[in-house]
Amino acid sequence: MSSIAVLGEERNILGFRPFGVDVYFYHEDNENIDVWFNSVVKKDYKLIIITENIAVKVKEQIDVLWEKELPVVLTIRGLGETSRVAYEHLRSLVIKAIGTDIFKET
């Protein structure tokens, strides 16, 4: 088992599989997204990479994980329409790490 999981829609994350990470596809017709996400989190990954379309749907669970040391949850852009979740997440991680907003426009 890898210490990295990638979660999202198949068309967005299939390319991660050759790198030896665990890939979890979400299909809306298969199961409840909260149950699916929590089942992945319970596997004790160190890093969870998640597409922003999925991250928006499990935002409350991700917010809880951000308060913990592990797993680190990294949101990435998917294909199609975006909501800037990935950008805002990265921005908040940088502020938390260095104590200042380097993304702030002057």
Secondary structure, 3 states (H helix, E strand, C coil): CCCEEEEECHHHHHHHHHHCCEEEECCCCCCCHHHHHHHHHCCCCCEEEEEHHHHHHCHHHHHHHHCCCCCEEEEECCCCCCCCHHHHHHHHHHHHHHCCCCCCCC
